[in-house]
Amino acid sequence: MVYSRSLKRPIVAVVGDIFHHVQLYAAVREEDGSDRAFLVTARGDRHVLNKPSNARLSQALVTNYSMRPHERFKPLAGQQRFMDALGASSEDGKRRGRIGVDFGSISLCHVAAGFTDATVEFAKGFAIWDLSSGHYILHAAGGVTIDLEGNPISMDCGLNSLPEISKAMGTRRKFIAAGTRALADEILETLQQ
């Protein structure tokens, strides 16, 4: 990620996913001030990312980095209201909600591409290097990232002085990233904090 201290925000981010057909996710700030996101496949095809999912929670694929049983899986499994809402029947009576495993910035990129509907991190939090690049790519694609109080997470990472950089590097952020604000809010309403 390239961060502009004068603009107080990222201006370029690239996240690699070399193990899948999609090889790179990227976002860039254009000369007119707009942000644009895209992905590049293993064949070199480039696709604009501008339509993240608008699923409801009962139809969503929500990911979480739940690989460590005690630190991450147990807190996820204990989110009974969230699990009940995710497992609720859709309008057609089918249970379509799913939970998946994802990790780091790539989890937000998967939301930006519409491969997943949302990703949540409420147990340990992500460090700046795990959150910021994917956050910018999701933002440029039209998705949202909020904290657990419902506030949008700023693109300003607070990297304006050595003490601010040191503080940012030692901080972990808990968040909900989704294709729409409506889904992020729906997830937030179900979380027990």
ABEGO torsion letter per residue (X at the ends): XBBBAAAGBBABBBBBBAABABABBBBBBBAAGBBBBBBBBAAGBBBBBABBBABBAAABBBBBBAABAAAAAAAAAABAAAAAAAABBBAAGBBABBBBBBBEAAAAAAAAAGABABBBBAAAEBBAAAAAAAAAAAAAAGBBBBBAAGBBBBABAGAABAAAAAAAAABBBBBBBBABAAAAAAAAAABBX
